[in-house]
Amino acid sequence: MESTITVTGPGGPVTFDNDDDGTSFAVGLGAEFNITERFGLRAEWERAFDVGEKDTVGETDIDLFTVGAAVFF
C-alpha cells in the first residue's frame, strides 16, 4: 500500500453559552498521514474567535493544536 495524506478543513458556528448570543465562529485545518494500511498519524489546528465577554472575563481567540495516532482494524 502507498502512503496517503488527507487534508481536512473543519469550520462553522460553536455554541459555548446560552447567555447573550452564545455563539462564536470556528475554523480549522488538519492532516492525516497514513503510513501503512493499518497505522496513521494526524495533526489538527482549530481556532474559535471572540470567546468570552468583554465586560467580565474579557474576549479572546482560542487556538487548539492536537496530534494523534490512528490504528485501523
Beta strands, then each sheet from edge to edge (+ up, - down):
strand 1: 4-8
strand 2: 11-15
strand 3: 23-34
strand 4: 39-53
strand 5: 58-71
sheet 1: 1+ 3- 2+
sheet 2: 1+ 3- 4+ 5-
end
